[in-house]
Amino acid sequence: MVSLAETNLFKPIKVGSTDLSTRVVFAPTTRYRNTEDFVATDAMLQYYSDRAENNGGLIITEATFGSPQMGLYEHGPMIYTDRQVKAWKQIVDAVHSKGTAMSVQIWNLGRAADPKLLKKHGLPFVAPSALYFSEESKQAAIEAGNELRPITIDEIESMKEDYVKAAKRAIFEAGFDFVEIHAAHGYLLDQFIQEVSNDRTDKYGGSIENRSRFVLEVIDLLIEAVGADKVAVRLSPYAHFQGSAGVESPEVHPISQFGYIFSQLEKRAKQGNRLAYLSIVEPRMSGGHENELPHDFNTSWIFEIYKGTIIRSGGYLIKKPYNFVVNDVNADDKTLIGFSRYFISNPDFVYRLKNDLEFTPYNRSLFYIFSNYGYNSWGKYGEPNLDADSVVATKVPQPLA
């Protein structure tokens, strides 16, 4: 059995213009510990700082709104106002002080948003097309008096500006190393890509090229705004999350649709604009759903097309001896591996991973509550977890700015 400490996972790598001492990535993991006005909190400062210690790799933030127009979730993060930027900067500085790099993931919810919360803030419920991903979403929109409608061309142009402004704030003000565009798991950009959620007849719908247009336009704008070596994108060709079709797409197989996007990214790379990294979600996992069975899908086609640095995430710790990790990280010299759920319940995750120590099981029921319990109440190896009535666990998260 090969020890993970002896694999490429714990060897240095250059990502974009940033040097990492390991290839371990804390994949973006939604937690909802921000204030009601979407400002990062002291609880988040401790959470990210703890997971940056003895890490040396890359931490990617939970999915973060670049503006209110990108959709809203209660206690979700945003990087739009000066307060929000200043709060994030404190977290980035703390992570950097531990020798770990940090990327901010920017998302746009589209039809996955909460229509009632949008209505509360005077915002429309928009997506590529008026196609709900579930009956529950449709009923919620009707009850809120904020029914789903197609986003207009003018709104798309405005949205692209929001991405650019968010990227500039993240890189030049908050100090993030990278900005990652969330184009996976059935959120807005993925909704444009997927035919099941896009029946437009304009330049953003119909053909593979047209359905890929929005995400490629955003990528190009961010390359111009902050530099290709600071830009990344996350895609999930096989996901079945929030209405995504995966291999069950009625018309276009993921290899055809996403192969075009990967080809376009490689084309840009050959023209001198190679992205810092491409993040791919493996077929073993699908968004927040448990899907932890070994799969028969072969993702090698991605690497035949795209030749840059790739982060591979999804179900890598299903069972020891973690052959998925060993095989994938050692397959070449440009692969990083993303982990998520065990990072939540193990603040010293990287230490445990390197030394083959047992992980504390995570508790899914505590993932999305506005509380320090289940967030900063996990103990390091050999230390007990804190009780729900402990001082730390009962402390209410406070804004950093």
C-alpha positions, -999 to +999 in steps of 0.1 A: +000+000+000+014+034-010+013+061+017-003+093+006+027+111+021+048+095-006+026+106-035+025+137-056-002+150-032+025+162-008+048+176-034+050+213-044+033+226-075+030+260-092-006+270-099-009+301-121+018+323-106+013+309-071+036+283-055+019+257-033+038+232-011+011+205-014-016+195-039-043+193-013-073+215-020-102+224+004-129+223-022-157+250-020-181+240+008-212+260+016-217+266+053-240+297+058-221+313+087-223+349+074-244+377+088-279+386+076-263+412+054-239+387+039-207+398+058-181+372+068-179+366+105-153+359+132-164+323+132-154+320+095-120+336+103-113+308+128-127+281+106-106+290+075-075+298+096-076+265+114-078+246+081-049+266+066-026+255+094+000+229+083-017+229+050+004+246+023-021+239-004-052+258-016-084+267+002-114+276-020-141+296-003-177+285-001-196+298-031-199+336-028-222+361-044-206+388-065-236+410-062-272+407-049-284+402-085-265+369-085-291+354-062-294+352-024-294+326+003-298+335+040-264+338+057-246+333+024-213+351+017-210+381-007-181+402-020-199+433-031-198+461-004-168+476+012-177+458+045-179+425+028-145+430+011-128+441+043-142+411+062-129+387+035-095+404+035-090+395+072-097+359+064-074+359+033-046+375+054-050+349+081-049+320+056-018+335+039-001+338+072-003+300+076+014+295+042-017+285+024-032+300-008-069+311-012-093+312-040-128+328-040-156+310-058-181+333-074-216+319-081-249+329-096-279+309-086-303+315-115-333+291-111-318+276-080-323+308-060-350+314-033-377+334-051-392+346-017-358+360-006-353+377-039-387+393-037-379+405-002-349+424-017-368+436-047-350+413-071-364+392-100-362+354-103-343+348-136-327+320-154-318+312-190-354+301-196-386+298-175-380+262-168-382+252-131-359+225-118-385+212-094-422+215-086-412+228-051-393+257-067-423+265-090-447+266-061-424+287-040-421+312-068-459+313-074-465+318-036-439+346-035-454+363-065-419+362-081-422+336-109-392+325-129-386+343-162-359+343-189-330+367-182-328+394-208-298+403-230-294+436-211-294+417-178-268+393-191-245+422-200-250+437-165-243+403-150-210+400-168-201+434-154-209+421-119-185+392-125-157+415-135-163+439-105-164+409-081-131+395-095-113+429-092-125+433-056-114+398-048-079+400-063-070+436-059-087+445-026-093+413-006-060+398-017-073+364-030-048+344-051-075+333-075-111+338-085-130+307-095-161+309-116-188+285-105-202+269-137-212+236-121-241+218-103-270+234-120-264+270-111-268+299-136-238+294-159-244+256-159-281+263-166-270+281-198-247+252-207-273+224-202-300+219-228-325+208-201-325+243-186-319+264-217-344+266-246-334+301-257-335+309-294-310+338-293-272+337-293-272+321-259-293+291-268-296+263-293-262+250-304-234+238-282-214+269-291-243+292-281-250+275-248-213+278-240-212+314-249-220+330-215-194+311-194-167+317-220-175+354-222-172+357-184-139+338-185-126+362-212-137+393-193-120+380-161-088+372-180-087+408-192-096+422-158-072+403-135-050+381-157-055+344-168-031+332-140-057+344-115-088+329-131-103+294-127-136+277-135-154+248-120-175+224-142-194+192-135-201+173-167-217+143-150-237+160-122-274+153-117-278+181-092-307+206-094-320+194-128-286+188-145-289+160-170-254+144-170-251+114-193-289+112-194-291+144-215-317+137-242-297+152-271-261+160-262-237+138-243-214+156-217-184+147-238-198+167-267-210+197-247-181+200-222-155+188-247-162+220-267-157+242-236-124+224-227-113+228-262-120+265-261-101+269-228-071+250-243-073+273-274-070+303-251-041+287-233-022+283-266-028+320-272-011+328-240-041+328-216-039+296-197-062+296-167-047+291-132-067+259-129-097+240-141-118+224-114-137+192-123-163+173-102-159+136-105-189+114-114-188+098-079-205+128-064-233+150-076-236+183-057-249+178-022-263+144-029-248+111-016-236+092-047-207+073-033-207+042-055-177+034-077-185+046-112-180+033-148-174+067-163-140+073-179-130+110-175-097+105-193-111+124-223-109+156-204-071+153-201-068+145-238-083+179-245-072+202-217-035+202-209-034+226-179-036+223-141-067+205-130-083+201-096-103+168-093-129+166-065-156+142-055-158+111-033-120+106-030-122+093+005-149+066+000-127+040+016-091+032+023-065+028+009-077+058-011-067+043-044-086+070-063-063+096-047-031+077-054-039+069-090-052+103-100-026+125-083+003+104-095-011+101-131+007+134-141+024+164-126-005+189-129-033+173-109-045+185-074-071+167-054-100+185-037-116+173-005-147+188+013-168+170+039-140+156+060-124+191+060-155+202+078-152+179+108-114+177+109-097+212+113-063+194+110-075+174+080-042+177+060-022+165+090-045+135+094-044+127+057-006+128+055-001+107+086-029+082+078-049+090+109-086+084+113-110+111+104-138+124+127-171+116+109-190+147+097-226+155+106-246+165+076-274+180+098-249+207+110-237+217+076-260+246+069-270+261+103-260+296+115-241+284+145-206+278+158-217+243+168-207+219+140-184+246+127-157+255+152-166+228+177-146+200+161-114+189+178-080+182+164-066+147+164-066+134+200-088+162+213-125+159+220-152+177+201-169+204+220-204+199+233-234+219+219-236+238+252-199+248+253-188+284+253-174+281+218-203+262+204-229+287+217-210+318+206-230+337+180-209+345+149-201+383+147-193+403+116-156+410+109-163+445+095 
